[in-house]
Amino acid sequence: MATMGKYCKAYPVKRLREFSQWTERSDNTRKETKKIDGTEVEVNRQLSDDDIFYLQENYVVTDGIFKDENIIFDQITPEWQEFCRTVLEFEIPDYASSTVNETVNEPVGANAAP
């Protein structure tokens, strides 16, 4: 079953390709149904610079919102993380980097001021 992360951000493929050490696993792109000689077959979609990939909270790039499917790039290095922060301005929000706190099950108003 596919795993949904806490946070991902969409980027055009051309922006990600700006990274000097970018390598792309195009065989992992999402499948499309096409008719070839009258028969419907599933093929990897052909990418253009304007197509969208998703940068996940773990810095993996996917062709879709799930963090463990259609992985396109997973060479997570300090240089890649720096590129994401400075060039792509990728910032993981506090809510996505923190764990669920234990007050979730407290009764309503338990922390309210008198």
Helices and strands as residue ranges (DSSP letters): E 8-12, H 13-16, G 26-28, E 31-36, E 39-44, E 52-56, E 61-62, E 71-73, H 78-86, H 94-97, G 102-105
